[in-house]
Amino acid sequence: ALTAIELENTLGAAIGRSMAGADVTLTIDRRIQEVAVAALAGRRGAVVAIDPLTGDILAMVSNPGFNPNNFSKDWFWISKDQRQPLINRAISGLYPPGSTFKPLIALASPDLWNGTTIHCGGKTMVGGRQISEPRMTAHGEVDLNSAMAVSCNVAFVEWGLKAGWSDVREVCRRFGIGEVPPFILPLERSRLPSGKISEVELAETSIGQGRLQLTPLSMALAMCGIANEGIIMAPRLVKKVSSRMGLYEVNYPEVVWHRAASADLCQQITSAMQSVIEWGTGQRAAIPGVQVAGKTGSAENPHGISHAWFVGFAPAEAPRAVVAVIVENAGSGGVVAAPIAKEVLQAALARR
């Protein structure tokens, strides 16, 4: 039996029409995509924006790119380019998440931070290794909100160690990290440390370092879980494919991917992430008149300057857009990535 596509092409050939491609309706919002491209401003990195209620990808940018119209003509240069323009960094770039991972560590240890404080003296020793704050800043007594706002390494190392690797790994599993989401494009699986993990490595993982390697999409989906009261929708890029002759239409429905955490826990993490924007490291992502929740990250990497990260969503009380931004070798997430996220979130909130 002929499929609808084959039938359409056979009919087209019979009446002398050339084979026409189907119409593809994407979830991408062109205006948000253009804002994301402009905000990244040619720097190496990626931006992903998602509607957490539907899983719809509103924008997906990867730099550097290439012009697909000239692909065969430019292949020699594209294949030789050391900046690797063929990698879609948004869905296949693997990076240490740095401090953007801290909300997940908090979710692994709620009974530890609930009402308790930790004293930060600027550094802590774990298995003979010193883990310190940038510039040895002592944060004093911190609770979840203030530790998140100032991105206190000492607090999150302590919470991660007390929670233990099995609880941290279980939270990651529930949030889909290390799993390939159902998606229309091939993508990389985020990577968690495998095998036995030492105390020092658990401490490093608690601040998003060590063997942890995440894609921007994976980080954005985890944030969708926090934004959407624990429910993560599968990421959707194509809404429908329909034939030019009207012989068929294939719709791609919204699908629940994970039920990751309780709404109450997600609400507490969201409140802490609002402190990041209100008075903490993420103030450059603040939008006048809108509550924004977010987390900055400056992820150390062995090949040079830190990667600048920001993840977040708005409005915090009823999120309509989640964004993840990474700028490679750009330094501080609060300085470099947060302003990009602000522009993308503003564009997403302006859509009808």
Solvent accessible surface area in square Angstrom, and as a share of the most:
residue,aa,sasa,rsa
1,A,156,1.21
2,L,106,0.53
3,T,76,0.44
4,A,37,0.29
5,I,99,0.50
6,E,83,0.37
7,L,73,0.36
8,E,14,0.06
9,N,36,0.19
10,T,76,0.44
11,L,79,0.39
12,G,5,0.05
13,A,73,0.56
14,A,85,0.66
15,I,113,0.57
16,G,69,0.67
17,R,140,0.51
18,S,98,0.63
19,M,144,0.64
20,A,48,0.37
21,G,53,0.51
22,A,35,0.27
23,D,62,0.32
24,V,83,0.48
25,T,53,0.31
26,L,88,0.44
27,T,10,0.06
28,I,43,0.22
29,D,37,0.19
30,R,191,0.70
31,R,112,0.41
32,I,0,0.00
33,Q,44,0.20
34,E,87,0.39
35,V,38,0.22
36,A,0,0.00
37,V,74,0.42
38,A,70,0.55
39,A,10,0.08
40,L,0,0.00
41,A,69,0.53
42,G,62,0.60
43,R,94,0.34
44,R,84,0.31
45,G,0,0.00
46,A,0,0.00
47,V,0,0.00
48,V,0,0.00
49,A,1,0.00
50,I,0,0.00
51,D,16,0.08
52,P,1,0.01
53,L,103,0.51
54,T,27,0.16
55,G,1,0.01
56,D,12,0.06
57,I,0,0.00
58,L,6,0.03
59,A,0,0.00
60,M,27,0.12
61,V,8,0.04
62,S,27,0.18
63,N,23,0.12
64,P,13,0.08
65,G,47,0.46
66,F,81,0.34
67,N,72,0.37
68,P,98,0.62
69,N,135,0.69
70,N,49,0.25
71,F,75,0.31
72,S,101,0.65
73,K,155,0.66
74,D,42,0.22
75,W,118,0.42
76,F,112,0.47
77,W,180,0.63
78,I,16,0.08
79,S,51,0.33
80,K,128,0.54
81,D,40,0.21
82,Q,174,0.77
83,R,119,0.43
84,Q,99,0.44
85,P,9,0.06
86,L,83,0.41
87,I,63,0.32
88,N,45,0.23
89,R,14,0.05
90,A,0,0.00
91,I,5,0.03
92,S,30,0.19
93,G,7,0.07
94,L,39,0.19
95,Y,13,0.05
96,P,12,0.08
97,P,0,0.00
98,G,1,0.01
99,S,18,0.12
100,T,0,0.00
101,F,0,0.00
102,K,0,0.00
103,P,0,0.00
104,L,2,0.01
105,I,0,0.00
106,A,0,0.00
107,L,6,0.03
108,A,10,0.08
109,S,1,0.00
110,P,30,0.19
111,D,117,0.61
112,L,47,0.23
113,W,9,0.03
114,N,87,0.44
115,G,81,0.78
116,T,63,0.37
117,T,76,0.44
118,I,13,0.07
119,H,119,0.53
120,C,0,0.00
121,G,46,0.44
122,G,0,0.00
123,K,100,0.43
124,T,35,0.20
125,M,120,0.54
126,V,7,0.04
127,G,62,0.60
128,G,70,0.68
129,R,107,0.39
130,Q,75,0.33
131,I,9,0.04
132,S,39,0.25
133,E,4,0.02
134,P,84,0.53
135,R,219,0.80
136,M,100,0.45
137,T,64,0.37
138,A,65,0.51
139,H,47,0.21
140,G,22,0.21
141,E,113,0.51
142,V,4,0.02
143,D,59,0.31
144,L,10,0.05
145,N,61,0.31
146,S,25,0.16
147,A,0,0.00
148,M,0,0.00
149,A,0,0.00
150,V,45,0.26
151,S,17,0.11
152,C,0,0.00
153,N,20,0.10
154,V,9,0.05
155,A,0,0.00
156,F,0,0.00
157,V,2,0.01
158,E,61,0.27
159,W,3,0.01
160,G,0,0.00
161,L,48,0.24
162,K,126,0.53
163,A,18,0.14
164,G,21,0.20
165,W,26,0.09
166,S,70,0.45
167,D,70,0.36
168,V,2,0.01
169,R,112,0.41
170,E,64,0.29
171,V,6,0.03
172,C,1,0.00
173,R,134,0.49
174,R,74,0.27
175,F,2,0.01
176,G,3,0.03
177,I,5,0.02
178,G,23,0.22
179,E,68,0.30
180,V,65,0.37
181,P,11,0.07
182,P,76,0.48
183,F,38,0.16
184,I,83,0.42
185,L,68,0.34
186,P,120,0.75
187,L,28,0.14
188,E,65,0.29
189,R,128,0.47
190,S,4,0.02
191,R,124,0.45
192,L,39,0.19
193,P,7,0.04
194,S,81,0.52
195,G,60,0.58
196,K,195,0.83
197,I,24,0.12
198,S,65,0.42
199,E,99,0.44
200,V,37,0.22
201,E,27,0.12
202,L,14,0.07
203,A,0,0.00
204,E,37,0.16
205,T,0,0.00
206,S,0,0.00
207,I,21,0.10
208,G,0,0.00
209,Q,28,0.12
210,G,38,0.37
211,R,110,0.40
212,L,0,0.00
213,Q,54,0.24
214,L,0,0.00
215,T,3,0.02
216,P,0,0.00
217,L,4,0.02
218,S,15,0.10
219,M,0,0.00
220,A,0,0.00
221,L,4,0.02
222,A,0,0.00
223,M,0,0.00
224,C,2,0.01
225,G,0,0.00
226,I,3,0.02
227,A,8,0.06
228,N,24,0.12
229,E,115,0.52
230,G,1,0.01
231,I,56,0.28
232,I,0,0.00
233,M,20,0.09
234,A,9,0.07
235,P,6,0.04
236,R,36,0.13
237,L,18,0.09
238,V,12,0.07
239,K,83,0.35
240,K,66,0.28
241,V,31,0.18
242,S,19,0.13
243,S,9,0.06
244,R,144,0.52
245,M,61,0.27
246,G,63,0.60
247,L,75,0.38
248,Y,39,0.15
249,E,94,0.42
250,V,70,0.40
251,N,95,0.48
252,Y,79,0.30
253,P,97,0.61
254,E,88,0.40
255,V,74,0.43
256,V,64,0.37
257,W,41,0.14
258,H,29,0.13
259,R,170,0.62
260,A,2,0.01
261,A,23,0.18
262,S,58,0.37
263,A,47,0.37
264,D,96,0.50
265,L,32,0.16
266,C,1,0.01
267,Q,98,0.43
268,Q,53,0.23
269,I,0,0.00
270,T,6,0.04
271,S,44,0.29
272,A,0,0.00
273,M,0,0.00
274,Q,32,0.14
275,S,10,0.06
276,V,0,0.00
277,I,8,0.04
278,E,107,0.48
279,W,129,0.45
280,G,11,0.11
281,T,56,0.33
282,G,0,0.00
283,Q,96,0.43
284,R,136,0.50
285,A,0,0.00
286,A,42,0.33
287,I,13,0.07
288,P,111,0.70
289,G,93,0.89
290,V,46,0.27
291,Q,87,0.39
292,V,5,0.03
293,A,0,0.00
294,G,0,0.00
295,K,0,0.00
296,T,8,0.05
297,G,2,0.02
298,S,54,0.35
299,A,0,0.00
300,E,118,0.53
301,N,20,0.10
302,P,124,0.78
303,H,159,0.71
304,G,53,0.51
305,I,113,0.57
306,S,27,0.17
307,H,17,0.08
308,A,0,0.00
309,W,0,0.00
310,F,0,0.00
311,V,0,0.00
312,G,0,0.00
313,F,1,0.00
314,A,0,0.00
315,P,27,0.17
316,A,6,0.04
317,E,126,0.56
318,A,62,0.48
319,P,15,0.10
320,R,84,0.31
321,A,1,0.00
322,V,0,0.00
323,V,0,0.00
324,A,0,0.00
325,V,0,0.00
326,I,0,0.00
327,V,2,0.01
328,E,27,0.12
329,N,42,0.22
330,A,32,0.25
331,G,18,0.17
332,S,47,0.30
333,G,0,0.00
334,G,9,0.09
335,V,76,0.43
336,V,27,0.16
337,A,0,0.00
338,A,0,0.00
339,P,45,0.28
340,I,5,0.03
341,A,0,0.00
342,K,58,0.25
343,E,82,0.37
344,V,0,0.00
345,L,1,0.00
346,Q,72,0.32
347,A,7,0.06
348,A,0,0.00
349,L,32,0.16
350,A,65,0.51
351,R,54,0.20
352,R,268,0.98
